[in-house]
Amino acid sequence: MKVGRSGMSREYKTPCFVMEQGKLDRNLEKLATIEKKSGVKILHTLKSFNQRSILPHIALKLSGMSIGSSKELYMAQNAKAKHLHLYAPAYKENELIEIFDKISTLSVNSLNQWLRFSSLELDKKPSMGLRINPKLHLPIPDYCNPNLGYSRLGVDYLEFLESYSKNSDSYKNLEGLHFHALFQSSVQGLVILLEHIEQHYSDILPQLKWLNLGGGHNFSDKNYEVKSFIQVIQKFKTSYPNIELYFEPGEAVVKDCGTFITTVLDIITIAGENIVILDTSIETHLLDVAIVNQRLKVVGTQNFSTPYFYKLTGNSCLQGDIIGEYFFLDQLNIGDKVVFENMMSYSMVKMTEFNGMENAKFILI
Ligand SMILES: Cc1ncc(COP(=O)(O)O)c(C=O)c1O
């Protein structure tokens, strides 16, 4: 095997996802330090990474996990996660009732769900909150921008404020608000979000026990300004000392912790193009490429021209199974490894169980 520029020294049976424990630990240490120094609680979001063997390790380091279904609840419980926050765009009522006493905080996604679930008479209920769409104007790609006016994720903040002012009684059990509005954001995004909260919810904040400030915080990036984060949080906590602040990053927990490795099965030249067939397929392993046209980073390539220009494709029978075109630093040969970088978040989960979705049954009638 040609080792390539990634420094891999072992023969891996491909396709495979390879995680480096040292890099995961570095991220977890940083997140744990942020928690300790700022007093916020960081919950790992299972929809981004849910490898069962690693979850107990993550659970030891962070305050809890953010889950989206009963399937993810059992994963988090098995990992011995402490605080469990549940959020999904909608719930099946019977399933929700079954797990009500096992979760710590819960956000519902609509006013309609608030009315249905907050009035349930049950012995033990989690602390209940509502996800809000703050409609912030931020430079986020449309496919993952929860702030869009037509987003189905969270209640439009103006609609919520109007409903609250007309009928605050129906919100007497409201203990939390949930805002997932950022994406790969610096501290500046958090500042904008907190300004929105302080500006619009001053009547409501005194009754709240918690705010969930979502994911999309680029905590593990080397340029993330931890000191300013701590200052921003301290300032907010001075005004609202009784509100617990939760963050639920996904990407930041496993950012740059591992790769996806494939093997070149063939190289064919068609109409002057060098087409590389890899032992993968976008529909099986790389759904982000198929769904949101994401450009993956490949080890040993650069953005500007080299003599080694290849179209990377999959080994399925779909003509559109095309991963992307890349300038390599060296010639590729059959048997070489092609290594995709930063592949631990979302790609692996999307292969099977994004958001802990149930597998659809097959029924023959
Ligand atoms: C509600 C919610 N919270 C947290 C996250 C994690 O976001 P990120 O991976 O950008 O940190 C997501 C991602 O889609 C989300 O939808």
The ligand as an SDF file (V2000), in Angstrom:
LIG
                    3D

 16 16  0  0  0  0  0  0  0  0999 V2000
  -31.2360   21.2480   17.6250 C   0  0  0  0  0  0  0  0  0  0  0  0
  -29.7890   21.0290   17.3210 C   0  0  0  0  0  0  0  0  0  0  0  0
  -28.8990   21.1550   18.3130 N   0  0  0  0  0  0  0  0  0  0  0  0
  -27.5680   20.9580   18.1150 C   0  0  0  0  0  0  0  0  0  0  0  0
  -27.0860   20.6220   16.8630 C   0  0  0  0  0  0  0  0  0  0  0  0
  -25.6000   20.4310   16.6830 C   0  0  0  0  0  0  0  0  0  0  0  0
  -25.0820   21.4090   15.8430 O   0  0  0  0  0  0  0  0  0  0  0  0
  -23.5370   21.4780   15.4800 P   0  0  0  0  0  0  0  0  0  0  0  0
  -23.1170   20.1440   15.0310 O   0  0  0  0  0  0  0  0  0  0  0  0
  -23.4720   22.5020   14.3900 O   0  0  0  0  0  0  0  0  0  0  0  0
  -22.8180   21.9170   16.7120 O   0  0  0  0  0  0  0  0  0  0  0  0
  -27.9780   20.5010   15.7930 C   0  0  0  0  0  0  0  0  0  0  0  0
  -27.5020   20.1680   14.4480 C   0  0  0  0  0  0  0  0  0  0  0  0
  -28.1960   20.0790   13.4840 O   0  0  0  0  0  0  0  0  0  0  0  0
  -29.3680   20.7050   16.0280 C   0  0  0  0  0  0  0  0  0  0  0  0
  -30.2700   20.5900   15.0400 O   0  0  0  0  0  0  0  0  0  0  0  0
  1  2  1  0
  2  3  1  0
  2 15  2  0
  3  4  2  0
  4  5  1  0
  5  6  1  0
  5 12  2  0
  6  7  1  0
  7  8  1  0
  8  9  2  0
  8 10  1  0
  8 11  1  0
 12 13  1  0
 12 15  1  0
 13 14  2  0
 15 16  1  0
M  END
$$$$
